[in-house]
């Protein structure tokens, strides 16, 4: 056999032997589950790691079809086991209770005149057209036809100089400045409280005089009339104890005058009933050592600081002699009536804390129905950043665009640990959130108002909080500070994103018959003329006293007051104002149900008195004009032109 042939057979046999060993090795490793090559094993591990990283840190241009949320492609968003096993729907993962009405306010005919929900069987364009046609037809029966199509052209009134802005300096006030500010607040609120009391005393005096005159002829000698007058005088002995004193006479150092009401210092000793004015405080040490019951512990620790805080006068209060409903909270300005025999313990017999409020005026410039949607943070669940609830709300607003969409922050809560793992800066992240919202709203028919919150990752950690800022410009986007008071078509709206209702309820002490806690708490805001009258605030609320005194004043009662709170959702009419707690869009409850508010405001119908005033204003003889000038225009009740519903998201 030639040598070349022998060499060829040898190479062939060696090749077969080598291939046979490889096959055995592969089969053996296949049974053990080990890769045939260490390099391939390391490469597989790298591919697996890269796959997991790409799922968490996905790019904006590589959307994940499992999520179905426009916010999911913004940045890192971990999924819980529940989210992985249950893919999100295209509507933002709404629950079976989505759309369920949980609270209703307004007349039934107003609620029937608005098409709240779009039809699910029509397309998006057909939904918008059908909703507009329905609203126009329902409004035809009430007067003029409103052209709802096209650009809404809302008239928005907002004085930026009155609210916190980026140029506002905070945490620069000293202890002396805070004392002076609190003293000024006591003087202003105390003067308003005393003015109301003086008006009540004057009205009671006039009524008593009228009763005495009318009853004297019946009795002949007037004996019964004098008896009635003496009875009323005894009942109001404390209220009228200073009525006969001369305002221009010598005033004692222990007293001062506020709108005709004589006020003593809180440590003035007197066994006779006197009045004192000051600010309520709760001593923490006394509260800790007192009884464990809520009412008893705080009532035993309540004290009052004098209206002249520079003298540091302070006296403990004894509330055991109070009769009837009463309630007090730290920071409240009150006028108290009672006795203080030794000057160290003031026994309270009566509490005055209310001022004369001017009821809000109906939006007379509103010419067509105004629809609003109100939602408050949190907008996403605790364990992800998918913003499913917000996505569902944006779908709802896109299908039937409202005139106004009001969103209360924060959108990225600084207390959530997930935001520390985002793949971009907080400013870029917030820009994408705002861009996604405005992209979903799209058309300029909806004016979007976003109210700031101090817990935002990109905001200022101070209350009052300046408005947010973004680099891009949207003509139908408005950033508002917290708190704020603005108007839309003559409709005044007040908003604060801090849970003022919960904080006041946690800090107050009250009697068993104090009444409705929601009405009582929101009444504090109006009568104390402040969006946040509680002082001192909780530790997690960074209140700047100087900024709150300048930007947190509630100078008038608005038509609508939005106060998101962890309390149960409510829509209440308080002092002529429709107060709304829309709840949280994602409430983080066990059932995962959130809520938002939707409302419609119709042009208010003028009463006969208002119509007469309008006629005279436009023309008429001078005598008729003089008569109607003194007449009071009757304002319609809010329930006659405002309808609101709170709906589960």
C-alpha positions in Angstrom: 0.0 0.0 0.0 1.4 3.3 -0.9 2.5 5.5 1.9 0.1 8.3 1.0 -2.9 5.9 1.2 -1.8 4.6 4.6 -1.4 8.2 5.8 -4.9 9.0 4.6 -6.4 6.1 6.4 -4.6 7.0 9.6 -5.9 10.5 9.5 -9.4 9.3 8.8 -9.3 6.9 11.8 -8.0 9.6 14.1 -10.7 12.0 13.0 -13.4 9.4 13.7 -11.9 8.6 17.1 -11.8 12.3 17.9 -15.4 12.9 16.8 -16.6 9.9 18.7 -15.1 11.2 21.9 -16.7 14.6 21.4 -20.1 13.0 21.0 -19.7 11.0 24.2 -18.6 14.1 26.0 -21.5 16.1 24.7 -24.0 13.4 25.7 -22.4 13.1 29.2 -22.6 16.9 29.8 -26.1 17.0 28.4 -27.2 14.6 31.2 -25.4 16.7 33.8 -26.7 20.0 32.4 -23.2 21.5 31.9 -22.2 23.3 28.8 -19.6 21.7 26.7 -17.2 24.7 26.8 -16.3 27.1 29.6 -16.2 30.0 27.2 -19.7 29.2 26.0 -20.9 28.9 29.6 -19.5 32.3 30.5 -21.1 33.7 27.3 -24.5 32.3 28.2 -24.2 33.9 31.6 -23.5 37.2 30.1 -26.4 37.0 27.7 -28.7 36.1 30.6 -27.5 39.0 32.6 -27.8 41.4 29.7 -31.4 40.2 29.1 -32.4 41.0 32.7 -30.7 44.4 32.6 -32.4 45.3 29.3 -35.8 44.4 30.9 -35.3 46.7 33.8 -33.4 49.6 32.1 -35.3 49.6 28.9 -34.9 52.4 26.5 -37.5 54.8 25.4 -37.4 53.4 21.9 -37.8 49.8 23.0 -41.3 49.6 24.5 -42.3 46.5 26.4 -45.7 45.1 25.1 -46.5 43.5 28.5 -46.9 46.9 30.2 -49.3 48.8 27.9 -48.7 52.1 29.8 -47.2 55.1 28.1 -45.2 55.9 31.3 -43.5 52.5 31.4 -41.0 53.4 28.8 -39.7 56.4 30.7 -37.2 54.7 33.0 -36.6 51.8 35.4 -39.9 50.2 36.6 -39.7 46.9 38.5 -42.7 44.6 38.3 -44.2 42.7 41.1 -45.3 39.0 40.8 -48.9 40.2 40.5 -48.0 42.5 37.6 -46.1 39.8 35.8 -48.8 37.2 36.1 -51.6 39.7 35.2 -50.7 41.7 32.1 -51.9 45.3 32.1 -54.7 46.3 29.9 -54.6 49.1 27.4 -56.8 51.2 29.6 -54.3 51.5 32.4 -55.2 48.4 34.4 -58.6 49.7 35.7 -60.3 47.5 38.2 -63.8 46.1 38.0 -65.1 48.9 40.1 -63.8 51.6 37.7 -66.4 54.1 36.9 -68.5 53.5 40.0 -70.0 56.7 41.5 -69.3 56.9 45.2 -70.4 60.5 45.9 -72.8 62.9 44.3 -73.6 66.6 44.8 -76.0 68.8 43.0 -79.6 68.7 41.7 -80.7 65.7 39.8 -81.6 67.7 36.7 -78.1 69.1 36.5 -76.6 65.6 36.6 -79.0 64.4 33.8 -78.0 67.3 31.5 -74.4 66.2 31.1 -73.1 63.1 29.3 -70.5 61.9 31.9 -69.3 58.7 30.2 -68.5 58.3 26.5 -70.0 55.4 24.6 -67.8 52.3 24.3 -69.2 51.2 21.0 -68.2 54.3 19.0 -64.9 55.5 17.8 -62.9 58.3 19.5 -64.1 61.0 17.0 -67.7 59.8 17.3 -67.5 59.9 21.1 -66.4 63.5 21.1 -69.1 64.6 18.6 -71.9 62.7 20.4 -70.8 64.1 23.8 -70.8 67.7 22.5 -74.2 67.3 20.8 -75.7 65.9 24.0 -74.3 68.7 26.1 -75.6 71.3 23.7 -79.0 69.8 23.4 -79.4 69.6 27.2 -78.3 73.2 27.6 -80.8 74.5 25.0 -83.6 74.1 27.5 -81.9 76.5 30.0 -81.2 79.4 27.7 -78.6 80.2 25.0 -76.9 77.5 23.0 -73.2 77.1 23.9 -70.8 76.4 21.0 -68.7 73.6 22.6 -66.8 72.6 19.5 -63.4 74.0 18.6 -61.1 75.9 20.9 -62.7 76.6 24.3 -60.9 79.9 24.9 -61.3 79.9 28.6 -60.7 83.1 30.6 -58.2 82.3 33.4 -57.5 84.8 36.1 -54.3 84.3 38.1 -52.2 87.0 39.9 -48.8 85.4 40.1 -47.4 88.1 42.3 -49.7 86.9 45.2 -48.3 83.4 45.2 -45.0 81.7 45.9 -42.6 81.7 42.9 -39.0 80.7 42.2 -37.7 84.1 43.5 -39.2 83.5 46.9 -36.7 83.0 49.7 -37.5 80.5 52.4 -36.1 79.5 55.8 -34.6 82.9 56.2 -36.9 84.1 59.0 -35.7 84.4 62.6 -37.4 83.5 65.8 -38.2 87.2 66.3 -39.7 87.4 62.9 -42.0 84.4 63.6 -43.2 85.9 66.8 -44.0 89.2 65.1 -45.8 87.4 62.3 -47.9 85.3 64.7 -48.7 88.4 66.7 -49.9 90.2 63.6 -52.0 87.2 62.7 -53.7 87.3 66.2 -54.4 91.0 65.8 -55.9 90.6 62.4 -58.1 87.6 63.1 -58.9 88.9 66.6 -60.1 92.2 65.1 -62.4 90.3 62.7 -63.8 88.1 65.5 -64.4 91.1 67.8 -66.1 92.9 64.9 -68.6 90.1 64.5 -69.2 90.0 68.2 -69.8 93.7 68.3 -72.3 93.4 65.4 -74.1 90.6 67.3 -74.3 92.7 70.4 -75.7 95.6 68.5 -78.3 93.5 66.8 -79.3 91.9 70.1 -79.6 95.3 71.7 -81.8 96.6 68.9 -83.9 93.5 69.1 -84.3 93.9 72.8 -85.3 97.5 72.4 -87.9 96.5 69.8 -89.4 93.8 72.0 -89.6 96.2 74.9 -91.5 98.8 72.8 -93.9 96.3 71.3 -94.8 94.6 74.6 -95.2 97.8 76.6 -98.7 98.8 75.2 -100.1 95.3 75.9 -99.2 95.4 79.6 -100.3 99.0 80.2 -97.7 99.7 82.9 -95.0 97.8 81.1 -94.2 95.3 83.9 -94.0 92.2 81.7 -91.9 94.1 79.2 -89.4 95.0 81.9 -89.3 91.5 83.1 -88.5 90.2 79.6 -85.8 92.8 79.2 -84.3 91.8 82.6 -84.3 88.1 81.6 -82.5 88.7 78.3 -80.1 91.0 80.1 -79.3 88.2 82.6 -78.7 85.8 79.8 -76.3 88.1 78.0 -74.6 89.5 81.1 -71.3 88.2 80.0 -71.7 89.3 76.4 -72.7 92.9 77.3 -70.6 93.6 80.4 -68.6 96.3 78.6 -71.4 98.0 76.6 -71.7 101.1 78.8 -68.0 101.9 79.1 -66.7 105.0 77.4 -64.4 104.3 74.4 -62.7 107.7 74.8 -62.1 107.3 78.6 -59.0 106.2 80.4 -58.0 102.6 79.5 -56.3 100.4 81.9 -53.0 98.8 81.2 -54.6 95.3 81.6 -57.1 95.8 78.7 -57.2 96.9 75.1 -60.0 97.5 72.6 -60.7 95.6 69.4 -63.6 97.0 67.4 -65.5 98.1 70.4 -64.8 95.0 72.5 -62.8 95.3 75.6 -60.1 92.6 75.8 -57.9 91.9 78.8 -54.5 90.1 78.9 -54.7 86.4 79.5 -53.0 86.6 82.9 -55.2 89.4 84.3 -56.7 88.2 87.6 -60.5 88.6 87.8 -63.3 86.9 89.6 -65.8 88.6 87.3 -66.3 87.5 83.7 -63.8 89.1 81.3 -62.7 88.6 77.7 -59.2 87.5 76.6 -57.8 87.3 73.1 -54.9 85.1 72.0 -53.6 82.0 70.2 -54.3 78.4 71.3 -51.4 76.2 72.0 -51.0 72.6 73.4 -48.3 71.9 75.9 -46.6 68.7 74.8 -45.3 67.8 78.3 -48.7 68.3 79.9 -50.3 66.3 77.1 -47.9 63.4 77.6 -48.5 63.2 81.3 -52.3 63.6 81.0 -54.8 60.8 80.5 -54.6 58.6 77.5 -58.1 59.5 76.2 -58.0 61.7 73.1 -60.3 64.4 74.3 -59.2 64.4 77.9 -55.5 64.5 77.3 -55.5 67.4 74.9 -58.1 69.4 76.8 -55.9 69.3 79.9 -52.9 70.5 78.0 -54.6 73.5 76.2 -53.2 77.0 76.9 -53.6 80.4 75.4 -50.9 82.9 74.4 -51.7 86.6 74.8 -52.4 88.8 71.7 -49.2 90.7 72.7 -46.8 87.8 72.1 -43.8 90.0 72.8 -44.6 89.9 76.5 -44.7 86.1 76.5 -47.9 86.0 78.5 -49.4 82.5 78.7 -52.2 80.9 80.8 -53.6 77.4 81.0 -57.3 76.9 80.2 -59.9 75.0 82.1 -62.5 73.8 79.6 -64.7 71.9 82.1 -67.2 74.7 82.4 -67.9 75.0 78.7 -71.5 74.1 77.7 -72.6 73.3 74.2 -70.4 72.3 71.2 -66.9 73.6 71.1 -63.6 72.8 69.4 -60.0 74.2 69.5 -56.8 73.5 67.7 -53.2 74.7 68.0 -52.6 78.0 66.3 -56.3 79.1 66.4 -57.1 82.7 67.2 -59.9 82.8 69.7 -61.8 85.3 71.9 -62.6 83.6 75.3 -65.0 84.7 78.0 -64.6 83.4 81.5 -62.9 84.1 84.9 -59.3 83.9 86.1 -59.3 84.4 89.9 -55.5 84.0 90.4 -54.3 84.8 86.9 -52.8 81.3 86.4 -55.9 79.3 85.2 -58.5 80.8 83.0 -61.9 79.0 83.3 -63.5 79.3 79.9 -67.3 79.9 79.7 -67.7 80.8 76.1 -65.5 80.6 72.9 -65.7 83.0 69.9 -63.7 82.1 66.8 -65.8 83.0 63.8 -65.7 86.1 61.7 -68.2 87.6 59.2 -67.7 85.8 55.9 -68.6 87.2 52.5 -70.2 84.4 50.6 -68.8 83.7 47.1 -70.5 85.2 44.1 -71.9 83.1 41.3 -69.9 83.2 38.1 -72.0 85.7 36.2 -69.6 85.9 33.3 -69.9 82.2 32.6 -71.9 81.8 29.3 -71.8 78.1 28.7 -71.3 74.9 30.8 -67.8 74.3 32.2 -66.6 70.8 32.7 -63.8 69.8 35.0 -61.9 66.7 36.1 -59.9 66.8 39.3 -57.4 64.1 40.4 -54.8 64.0 43.1 -51.6 62.0 43.7 -50.4 59.4 44.2 -50.8 58.5 40.5 -49.0 55.1 40.6 -48.7 52.1 42.8 -46.1 51.6 45.5 -44.2 48.8 43.8 -43.9 50.1 40.3 -43.7 53.3 38.2 -46.2 52.4 35.5 -48.8 55.1 36.4 -51.6 52.9 35.4 -54.3 54.9 37.1 -53.1 58.1 35.5 -53.0 56.4 32.1 -56.7 55.4 32.6 -57.6 58.9 33.6 -55.9 60.3 30.5 -57.7 57.8 28.3 -61.0 59.1 29.8 -60.1 62.7 29.2 -59.0 62.0 25.7 -62.3 60.2 24.8 -64.4 63.1 26.2 -62.2 66.1 26.7 -63.2 68.3 29.6 -62.6 72.1 29.7 -60.3 71.8 32.7 -58.1 69.0 34.0 -56.7 69.8 37.5 -53.9 67.5 38.7 -52.5 67.8 42.3 -48.9 66.6 42.8 -46.6 65.1 43.6 -46.0 63.0 40.5 -42.7 61.6 41.7 -42.9 61.4 45.5 -39.5 61.9 47.1 -40.4 59.4 49.9 -40.7 56.5 47.3 -37.4 54.5 47.1 -38.0 53.5 43.5 -37.2 57.0 42.2 -33.6 56.7 43.4 -33.1 54.0 40.7 -34.3 55.9 37.7 -31.9 55.9 34.7 -31.9 59.7 34.3 -32.0 62.9 36.2 -35.1 63.9 38.1 -35.6 66.9 35.9 -35.5 64.7 32.7 -37.8 62.2 34.4 -40.3 64.9 35.3 -40.1 66.4 31.8 -41.1 63.0 30.3 -44.0 62.6 32.7 -45.4 66.1 31.8 -44.7 65.4 28.1 -46.6 62.1 28.3 -49.6 63.8 30.0 -49.7 66.6 27.4 -49.3 64.2 24.6 -52.2 62.1 25.8 -54.4 65.2 26.2 -53.3 66.4 22.8 -55.8 69.1 21.8 -55.8 72.6 23.2 -59.5 72.3 24.1 -58.5 71.1 27.6 -56.7 73.5 29.9 -54.4 71.5 32.2 -53.6 72.9 35.6 -50.8 71.2 37.7 -50.5 72.2 41.3 -47.2 71.7 43.0 -46.4 69.7 46.1 -43.4 70.0 48.5 -42.7 66.2 48.2 -41.9 66.4 44.5 -38.4 65.2 43.7 -37.8 68.2 41.5 -39.7 70.8 43.6 -38.8 72.9 46.6 -39.1 71.3 50.0 -41.1 74.1 51.5 -44.7 75.0 52.1 -46.0 77.2 50.4 -44.4 75.6 47.4 -43.5 77.4 44.2 -44.9 76.1 40.9 -43.0 73.5 38.8 -41.0 74.4 35.8 -40.3 72.4 32.5 -38.1 73.3 29.5 -40.8 72.6 26.9 -43.7 75.0 26.4 -47.4 73.9 26.1 -49.9 76.6 25.5 -52.7 74.8 27.4 -50.5 73.9 30.4 -50.5 76.0 33.6 -48.3 75.3 36.6 -49.7 76.6 39.9 -48.1 77.0 43.4 -49.4 75.3 46.5 -51.6 76.8 47.8 -53.3 78.9 45.2 -56.5 80.8 44.5 -57.4 81.4 40.9 -60.5 82.0 38.7 -61.8 80.4 35.5 -64.6 82.3 33.7 -65.4 84.1 37.0 -65.5 80.8 39.0 -63.0 81.1 41.9 -61.1 77.9 42.8 -58.9 77.4 45.8 -56.5 74.4 46.0 -54.0 73.1 48.4 -52.2 69.7 48.1 -51.3 69.4 51.8 -53.7 67.2 53.8 -54.9 70.1 55.9 -58.1 68.3 56.9 -56.3 65.3 58.4 -53.7 67.5 60.2 -56.4 69.7 61.8 -58.4 66.7 62.9 -55.3 65.1 64.5 -54.4 68.2 66.3 -57.7 69.6 67.6 -59.6 68.9 70.8 -63.4 69.0 70.9 -66.5 68.2 72.8 -68.6 65.2 72.2 -71.3 67.3 70.5 -68.9 69.3 68.3 -70.8 68.3 65.2 -69.7 67.4 61.7 -65.9 67.1 61.6 -65.6 67.9 57.9 -67.7 71.1 58.2 -65.9 72.1 61.4 -62.4 71.5 59.9 -63.0 73.4 56.6 -64.7 76.2 58.6 -61.3 76.7 60.3 -59.7 77.7 57.0 -62.4 80.3 56.2 -62.7 81.8 59.7 -58.9 81.9 60.3 -58.3 83.2 56.7 -55.5 80.7 56.0 -54.9 77.7 53.9 -53.0 76.1 56.7 -53.9 77.6 60.1 -52.4 74.9 62.2 -49.3 75.9 64.3 -47.0 74.2 64.9 -47.4 71.8 61.9 -46.4 68.1 61.8 -42.7 67.4 61.5 -43.0 66.3 57.8 -44.6 69.6 56.7 -41.9 72.2 56.0 -43.9 75.3 56.8 -42.2 78.6 56.4 -44.1 81.1 58.6 -43.0 84.1 56.6 -44.1 82.6 53.3 -47.3 81.3 54.7 -48.2 84.7 56.0 -47.5 86.2 52.6 -48.7 83.5 50.2 -51.0 81.3 52.2 -53.8 83.7 53.0 -57.3 82.7 52.2 -58.6 86.2 51.8 -62.1 85.3 50.5 -64.3 82.3 50.3 -64.0 80.7 46.8 -66.7 79.0 44.8 -64.9 75.7 44.9 -62.3 74.4 47.4 -60.2 71.4 46.5 -58.5 69.7 49.5 -57.2 66.2 48.7 -57.1 64.2 51.9 -56.7 60.7 53.2 -60.1 61.0 54.8 -63.2 59.6 53.1 -64.1 61.2 49.9 -66.6 64.0 50.2 -68.3 66.9 48.4 -69.8 69.3 50.9 -71.3 72.8 50.7 -69.7 74.9 53.5 -70.3 78.6 53.8 -71.5 78.8 50.2 -68.3 77.0 49.0 -68.3 73.5 47.4 -65.5 71.7 49.2 -64.2 68.7 47.3 -62.0 65.8 48.5 -61.5 63.8 45.3 -59.5 61.1 47.1 -56.3 59.7 45.6 -56.1 58.4 42.1 -54.2 55.4 43.4 -55.2 55.1 47.0 -52.8 52.2 47.8 -55.6 50.3 49.5 -56.0 46.6 49.5 -58.5 46.6 46.7 -56.4 49.1 44.8 -59.3 51.4 44.1 -58.7 55.1 43.7 -61.0 57.9 42.7 -61.2 61.3 41.0 -63.9 64.0 40.8 -65.7 65.3 37.7 -68.0 68.3 37.8 -69.9 70.6 35.6 -70.7 74.3 36.2 -73.7 75.8 34.4 -74.3 79.5 34.0 -76.3 80.4 37.2 -79.8 81.6 36.7 -80.4 85.1 37.8 -83.1 85.7 40.5 -85.6 88.4 40.3 -83.5 90.7 42.5 -80.4 90.1 40.4 -82.4 90.7 37.2 -83.8 94.0 38.5 -80.3 95.2 39.5 -79.1 94.4 36.0 -82.0 96.2 34.4 -81.3 99.4 36.4 -77.6 99.2 35.8 -78.3 99.2 32.0 -80.8 102.1 32.2 -83.9 103.5 33.8 -85.1 106.5 35.8 -83.1 107.8 38.7 -85.7 107.0 41.4 -85.7 103.4 40.4 -81.9 103.3 40.3 -81.7 104.7 43.8 -84.1 102.1 45.2 -82.3 99.2 43.6 -78.8 100.5 44.6 -79.5 99.7 48.2 -81.1 96.3 47.4 -79.0 93.2 48.0 -78.5 90.9 45.0 -79.5 87.4 46.0 -76.9 84.8 45.1 -78.2 81.5 43.9 -77.1 78.4 46.0 -74.2 76.5 44.6 -76.2 73.3 44.2 -78.4 75.1 41.6 -75.6 75.5 39.1 -72.8 73.1 40.2 -73.0 69.3 39.9 -70.2 67.0 41.0 -69.5 63.3 41.2 -66.6 61.3 42.7 -65.9 58.2 40.6 -63.6 55.3 41.2 -60.6 55.1 38.9 
